[in-house]
Amino acid sequence: TNVAGIALSPSGRERTIYYSPLSSTRLYSLPTSVLREPGRDIGGSVNDLGQKLGVSDGMYMDSAGVLYFGVLQESGVARWDSHREQFAAGQRIVARDPRLLQWPDTFAIDQAGNLLAVTNKLQNFLRNRPMDHEPTYRVVRAALGVQSYLSGPGGAFGTAYRPNPGITGELIYPP
């Protein structure tokens, strides 16, 4: 099966890649150290973390080890704290909106601490449904006050960061 969602844990002693096939509801992880060994059979190092709340395409991890991922069947976004909770019991949907969150595909966190998501209504294209009078994709933002896994010493964003408290969502594009 093909990998659709992939995320990298924050800097630390051992980084982890989290991934999920689009054709599955399972979440897997793999220590990055095994990828640095040419010719190594990595199959024995893959961890099956369990069943997700649904199929997802995009995912992203923040600097605290919280994984955000889409839940296509729910038109929603879920989260899981990889440092505190077992995956099966710890994941929960934090946003659901059948109008704005159809097929949440790509995630990012900006320097202001906002979680950004691109949604694209891909299910309509796959079912050959015309979308002539409505946007085919949206960019939505939720002010969570979190940092990207790229933040911090040596990260691409450095340490400059101004949190924006709150969990209300906002449509960025189209206006």
Stockholm file with secondary structure:
# STOCKHOLM 1.0

chainA/1-175         TNVAGIALSPSGRERTIYYSPLSSTRLYSLPTSVLREPGRDIGGSVNDLGQKLGVSDGMYMDSAGVLYFGVLQESGVARWDSHREQFAAGQRIVARDPRLLQWPDTFAIDQAGNLLAVTNKLQNFLRNRPMDHEPTYRVVRAALGVQSYLSGPGGAFGTAYRPNPGITGELIYPP
#=GR chainA/1-175 SS CCEEEEEECCSSSSCEEEEEETTCSEEEEEEGGGGGSTTCCCGGGCEEEEECSSCCSCEEEBTTSEEEEEEGGGTEEEEEETTTSCHHHHCEEEEECTTTCSSEEEEEECTTSEEEEEECCHHHHHTTCCCTTSCSCEEEEEECCCCBTTBSTTSTTBTCCCCCCCCCEEEEECC
#=GC SS_cons         CCEEEEEECCSSSSCEEEEEETTCSEEEEEEGGGGGSTTCCCGGGCEEEEECSSCCSCEEEBTTSEEEEEEGGGTEEEEEETTTSCHHHHCEEEEECTTTCSSEEEEEECTTSEEEEEECCHHHHHTTCCCTTSCSCEEEEEECCCCBTTBSTTSTTBTCCCCCCCCCEEEEECC
//
